[in-house]
Every structure is written in C-alpha cells, then in structure tokens.
Amino acid sequence: MWPSTSPAARWLLGWVELLFPPHCLVCGKGLGGLAPLCADCFAEIRRWQKVCEICGVGIGPGLDLCEECAVEAKPFLWARSIGPYEGVLRALVFLVKYEGERMVAKLLAQEMAKLFLGEVAVVTWVPPDPLRLKQRGFHGAELLGREVAEVLDLPAQPLLRKVAHSPEQVGRPREERIRAMHGLFAATRKGHGESVLLVDDVLTTGATVAEGARALQEAGFGEVAVLTCARTAGRE
C-alpha cells in the first residue's frame, strides 16, 4: 500500500505503476500492488511441521530435539527459521543478501517475527566482513535485523564486529566452518545482562551464530536467541 492517501501520492503511484509495472521478483508474474512476491510464490515457501526446540531444524514426529542438540549444548537459548533453504525462500534470501532488496527484507522480517519466542531487550545481527561490505555497499543481515526490530518494536543496535577477514563460507565442510568462526567476532560494547536477538540470513552448521552468541555473552550480555530466514538441513 502507498504510504499516503493524498491525491498527489495516488497520482505519483499511478505513474510509477504505468512506467514500471510491478512484478513478482521470483517468477516475474505481474502484480496488482507493490508487494515483491506473488501469492503463488509465497504459498510455495515450505514450512517445517515440527522443529527441534533448541536449534529449530526440522525433525520427525515424536521428537523434541534433533540428534545434535540432544548431545551438544548450544550457546544460544533457541533458534528459529522460516523454513528450509530451498526454492522460493532461497531466491528471496539471494535478493536480500546479494542485491539488497529492501521490500524483500521487509517481507522476510515479517515472517521471521512470527517465530519469535519470549522477550529480549535488543536486536542485533551477524556483522559483515568489511571487505564484502565495501564491495556491496550494504549488509543483508543488517537489513533483516533492522526490519525484524521494527516489526517487534525493539531497539536495533550493531553489537558485534568482525575482528578478522574470513573466506566465503558457502560450500565449506562443517568442521572448516567451525574452525573459521572461532574468535572471529567481538562485541562493540560491554553488556549489562541484556538479552539479545541475533539475526542472520541462513543458518547452516550454526557455527556463525554460536560464535556471535559467545562473543556477546563474554562481553556481559545475557541470553541470546537467534532468528534466520532459512536453514540448510532438516529431517522432516
């Protein structure tokens, strides 16, 4: 919906739609409004029926925890994702991560906020690699984090910084990801027991958000919860 109902705004919207007809950013279908996604593509986003109570990965019926969380403690209180990293959801994440599509970030943030559990004091995000931030000019996780904070009516602050450059994580084995993340983040300020919601785009092994949670807690922050757009694994 156009942010104003004034005649001038309606006139401007009419010209915008005439010159640049809105279309679904995934399938290209024409749209009747300014939403970035058509109803058909939105309906294709797969959601898990049951998830691990701690890490949020899809699990089978009759279970409460995934195999990993049943034997390994996590530094975060809980993590949740919209669904598996595939299809339409994967395409939407790409649009935010590599093209900085703010309307898509708003849409994803609304869906992420529906998964929020409990209460936190502040929202932050996994920090960017300075080199990639300079190349792209934006940071997808920050776009998502600020939008999630707005939906939840919470303050958004950059509480983490990256202290060293790391290679691209896509396609790397789990063990390499964990080693690469160790000691990579530091808090931007001291905490005073505040609980934190940490936002990122995709959760793969969990090494990135786990290291972020550790850095926050070592700096004096309280419990850390995690929201991401998607996960790369599931047993459902």
Secondary structure, DSSP 4 states (H G I P E B T S, - for coil): --S--SHHHHHHHHHHHHHS--B-TTT--B-SSS-SS-HHHHHT----SSB-TTT--B--TT-SS-HHHHHS--SSSEEEEEEES-HHHHHHHHHHHHH--HHHHHHHHHHHHTT--S--SEEEEPPPPHHHHHHHSS-HHHHHHHHHHHHHT--B---EEE-S-----TT--HHHHHHHHTT-EEESS--SS--EEEEEEEESSSHHHHHHHHHHHHTT---EEEEEEEES-B--
